[in-house]
């Protein structure tokens, strides 16, 4: 059974770390072939599962040393029907892969959780299409129907919550929030933005959050930003407006490159880990409610270590 589904501990004041860029780490640092960025496919083998376990344990150890909480994100960002079909998964096999991902997280929690480091299991959902562009947008109803597959699977696991990452238009976020509510699970919505601080469809971050809250009755437990560098969204968070209070987490990219540049790049731009840590520190100094911190594309343990050191200094 879920441990924190009825009371997510990160909704308090304590700091929670999460991991870095899982897929870019596996591809560029570990040399693993990940078709469609589908890390869940590694669960097919004992060796793949062991690689994922070792990846997460490095970050959990960091949280334990810093005496922070940890949000353990599953590997199911691409484990939805369209992507699963491209990888040759029948629906039953895809559902089992989602369950297996949560089971791995649950085992990690049993091994490593302590009173100083509560570990929250987050079942991850990604966009139906490309995370960087809106090629074929769904209505909210279509998104609820599509993402209801994963939400329904997660309902009967030890997952404490659902997190939807790299969303680039509000209707998909609304559909996911409704699907999670139907599954009686807390949900977190994480949007991505371009270098101008707007979603890829041109909507402002403010309008996307306000629309999602309005059309779901404030269903999301909170919001996050991911897959963009702080330089791209810092200005959008500079104003003292009430919607910013709904934002509690950041998983930024290492690189200042645009999504288009990242998509076309043959190399991995790791940016400057220390500078990234300082940018997180400055954001958290202004926005103390933002307490779930990790990385996205191009980040690894070095970046999250810098983020942890910089932000625990702010907390102290």
PyMOL commands that set and color helices and strands:
alter all, ss='L'
color gray80, all
select helices_A, chain A and resi 9-11+22-29+35-37+39-44+46-66+81-86+91-112+140-155+170-182+205-216+230-233+235-237+242-246+259-264+273-286+301-315
alter helices_A, ss='H'
color red, helices_A
select strands_A, chain A and resi 16-17+69-73+119-125+161-167+186-191+222-226+247-252+292-295
alter strands_A, ss='S'
color yellow, strands_A
deselect
rebuild
show_as cartoon
